[in-house]
Amino acid sequence: EFNYIINYTNTNTNNSPPQQLELQVQLQTLSRILLPSLGSSLLAYLLFPPLALQLSYLINDSATFAVLSVDSSQFIQNFLTVTGLTFSILVGQTYYFMYQQQEAVFVSLFGEVTEAKSLLEQVALVCQGRRDMYEMCLGAMKEYVEEDLKRGLGKDPALSLSGRPMDDPLEVIMYLTSVGIPSSIYDTVRSLRQARATRLAALQKKLPPVHLLLLWLLALIELSSFPILGAGTQTIGGYNILTIEGVLFGIMTFGIVLTLNVVGELYVGSGGAYNVDSVLRVMVKGLDEELEVRMRDVAGVDDDGDNRGETLILGGKSLGAVEQSEMERRKRMIMPSPSYYPMRYSSILGMEDSTEANNI
């Protein structure tokens, strides 16, 4: 009767699968960020010297080379300052905004999972002794957890909210537990829907995809000025100076692409190490196990898949393993017998009455 407690303890102590899954997500995110950054860095290093030389062939003017080599007019320097400042402000604000959005998703999910647990407890109390209704409510709860809570991170929030109320599993629970007027579960369902609305609002993308495209365009504009400077400096140091500048140009390209890829990971909203997926798997673990245990209990199937009958009848109602274990737990928590307090029950009729009362 305490199998569900033992299984829950075993799954908590054995953390290898979750750790392996989290490590896999970390490696996938790292590959999505580092591989394009390293590739673009290598490409920038290889293309910088021939690109600078090609620009020098197109310019082919000694006076222009003299201005570019020392940047006496400060025009290129001012151009770099303006583009660099604009890029840093936009990228920094975008990163901060998306990080705040992820924080709102975390907060909303904690509240939603808490409300879902409260609803499961109330469903178990209201549906006690009503096997068919209890099974349908548990099925609706399972559908909500699997389709809405777990897989809702990868769906369009506005599209998820636009569904008909009759297709909502929470509506099914409220309909089954209400006769004429809403039941006591109504307040919990309403709170859960409000928590879900908060989560969907936090997941909704506030920035259009074109915003990221403009950031990449701004980064390209900033990087385009360096080959022009290289065309002027090659008149002083030749091809060797272009090789050194190419290394620095590759490192700078690596940093810019890396930053934009991190912003892109935050923009996606799910499926990466910067998102809430790994935390959500841990949060709903207990809720999933509780649902599975209660559904097996209603179906009369034990952990090995064998059918088992109800083992306890109380007040004309059959109790399952979960209810029986809860009763046993409460029995163990009962306060000590009054026999430990011999002076608590006294009687003017004699010591025999007091002894009998203490032994009850």
N, C-alpha and C positions, 0 to 999 in steps of 0.2 A: 504493500500500500504506500510505501515511501519511495517507489521506483522513480517517480518524477523528481524527487529531491536528490536522489543519488545520481540520476542522469545529469541533472543540472550542475551538480558539483563536479562531476567528471568532465563535462564539457568546458567548465570554467578553468579547471586545472590544466587541461590539454589545450594549449594555445598555439600549437604548431600550425594547423591549417590557417587560422586567421593571420598569423604572422607571415606565413608564406604568401598568402594572397596580398597582404599589404606590401610586402617586399616586391612582388610582381608588379603591382600598380606603381610603386615608386620607380622601378626600373623602366617601365613603359613610359612614364612621364619624363624621366631623365633622357630617354632615347629620343622622344619627340622634341625635346628642347635642345639637347646637345648636338645631335646629328646634323640638323640643318645649320646650326651655328658653326660647327666645325667645317662643314662643307662650304658654306659661304665664305668663311675665313680663308680657307685654302684657295678658293677660286679668286678671292680678292688679291691674295698674295701673288698668284700666278699672272693675273691680268693687269696688275698695276704697272710694271715696267713697260710692256709693249703698248699699253694704252697711253702712258705718258709720252713715249717716243712718237707715237702716231700723232698726238696733239702737237708735239714740237715740229713735226714735218708740216702740219697744216698752218702753224703760225709762221715759222720761218722768218723771223724778224728779230734782229739783234737788240733793238731798243725795247721791244716787248719782252724779250727774254731778260733784259736787265731789270725791268720793272717787276716781273714775276719772281725773279730769283731772290730779290731782297724785299719784295712787297712794299716798295717805297710809298705807294699811294694809299696803303692801308685798306684798299678796297676789298681784297680777298679776306683779310682778317676780319673786317666788319661783316662781310657776308657770312663767314663761319660763326661769328658771335650771334648774329640775329637768328640764323637757322638752328644753331645749337641750343639757344635759349628757348626758342619756340618749341623745339622738339622735346626738351627736357620738361617744360611746363606741362605740355599736353600729355606726355607719357606718364609723368608723375601723378597728375590729377586723375588720369584714367585708371592707373593702378590703385590709387587710394579709394576711388569710387567703387571699383569692383571688389576690393578687399572688404569694404564696408558691406557690400551686398552679400558676400559669403558669410560674414559674421551674422547678418540678419537671418540667413538660411539656417545656421547652426541654432540660434536662439529659438526660431519658430519650430524646428524639428524636435527640440527637447520638450517644448510645451505640447506639441501634437502627440508625441509618443506617450507622454504622461496622461493626457486625456484619453487616449486609446486604451490604456491599461484600466483606467477608471470605468470606461464603458464596458469592458470585458467583465469586470467584477460585478457591475450592476446587472448585466445580462444574465450572469450565472445565478444571481439572487432572484431576479424576477421570473426567470424561466424554470426555476426549480420544480420538478415534478411534471413538467410539460415537455416530454421528450422530443416530439416532432418540432415544436416551436423552438426549443433550445438548439436542435440540430440546424435548423434553418438560420437562426441568428448567428451561430458560430460560423456557418458557411459564408454568410454575408460579411462577418468580421474578417474572415480569412481572405475573402476577395478584396476587401478594402486594404488590408495590410500588403498583399502581394501586388495588386494592380495599381493602387493609388499611392501608397506610402513608399514602397520600395522602387517601383518602376516609374513613379511620377517625376523623378529627377531628370529623366531623359525626354520627357514629353513637353509639348508647348503648354505652359500654364494656362493661357487664355483658352486654348482648345479643351483642356481638361475641365475647366470651370463652365464651359458652354454646354455641357451635356444636360440631358433632361433630368429632372429630379427623380423620376421613376426609375432611372437607370443607376441611381446612386445606392450602393449597398447600405449606407447609413439610413436612407429612407426606408429600406426594407426592414431594418431593425426597429425603427420607430413605429412603423405600421403594424408589425407583428406584436409589439408589446403594448399597443394602445387600443382601447376599446371605447369608441365614442369620443373620448377626450384624450389629449396627449398624456402619456404616463410620466412617471418620475424620471425616466430615462431621457425625456425631452431636453432637459437642461444640459445633460452631459453631451448629447448629440449636437446641440447648438454650440456648446463650447468647443467640441471637436471640429465642427465645421468652421468656426471662426479661426481656430488654430491652423486648419488646412488652408483657409484663405490667406492667412498671414504668410504661410510657407510658399504658396503659389505666387503671391505678390513679390516676395523676396527673390524667387527664381526667375521672374519675368525679366527679360533682357531690356534694360533701359537705353542702351546704346545700339544704334543700327550697325549692321556689318560694314557699312561704308566708312564708319569711323576708324576701324582698324586699317582699312585700305588707305585712308588718308594719312595715318601714322606711318605706314610703310612708304608712302610717297614722300613724306617729309624726311624720312631717314635717307632715302635715295638722293634727295636734293642736297642734304648735308654731305653725304659721301662723295658727291660728284665734283666738289671743289678741290679735292686733294689731287686727282690726276692733273688738273690744270696747274697747280703749284709744282707738281713733279716735272711738268714740261719745262718750267723755268729753272729749276734746280739742277737739271741734268746738264746744263751748260757749264756748271761749276764743278760738279763731281763726276760727271759721266754716268755710265750705266751702273757703276757700283753704288752710287748714292741712291739710285732708284731701287736697287735690291733692298737696301736698308729701309727705305721709306715703304717699300712693299710689305715688309714684315710688320712695321707699325700699322700700316693700313689694314692688314689682315687682322691684327689684334683688335683694332677699333671696330672693324666690321663684326667680329665675333661678339663683342660686348653689346652692340646695338641689336643684332639679330637675337641674341640671348634674351635681352630685355623685352623685346616685342613678342617672343615666343611665350614668356612667362605671362604677359598680359593676355595673350591668346588662350592660355590654359585657364586663366581666371574667367575669361569671357564664355568659355564652353559651358561651365556650370556643373558638369558631372563627368565621371569617368577618369579622373586624374587625381594625383596626389594633392593638388591644391583645392580639391572639392570635398564635399561632405560624404561621399560614398562610403569610405571606410568607417567613419564614425557612425553612420546610419546602420551599417551591418551589426555593429556592436550594440547599439541602442535597442534594436528590434529583436535581438536574440532571445531575451527572456519572454517577450510577447509571443514570438513564434513558438517557443517551447510550451508555453502555457496553452496556446490554442491547440497545438497537436495533442497534448495530454487530454484536454477536455473533449476534443472531437473523438479520440479513441475511447474515452470513457463513455460518451454517449452511444457510440457504436458497439460497445461491449467487447472491445478488442484490447488485449494487453500489449505490452511492449514487444513480445515475440510474434505478434500477429495472430494469436489464438483467441477464439471467442471465450469470454468468461461471463458468467452470470453475475447479477448484482448480489452482493454478499451481505447486505445489511438493509433491513426494513425499519423505517422510523416513521411513526404516525401514518402508516399506510403508503408511504412513498419510498421508493428504492433509492439508495444512495450509492454513488460511484466511489472510485478509489480516491479521487481528490477530496470529496466531501468527508469520507471516512478518515483520511489522514488529517484533515483539518480538525475533526472532532477529537482525535487522539491527541493532537497538539494542544488543544485547549484543555483537555483533561489533565495533561501534565503541568499546565500552568495554573491549576486551581490552587488556592491558598491552603496552607496546612490545616489539618483538622483541629477543631476547637479543643481536642484533648490535650493539646500543648499548653492550654491556658486553663489550669484547673480551677482558678478562682473566677473565671469568666461567667459561668453559669452557677448560681447558688440558689438554694431553695430553703425556705423556712420549714419545709416539711421534713427535711432530713438529708443526709449525705447520699442516700441511695438515689434520690431524684437528680441530684447534681451529677453524680457519676453517670447515670443513664443519659443525661443530656450531653455530657462531654463525649460520650461514645458514639453519638449520632454522626 
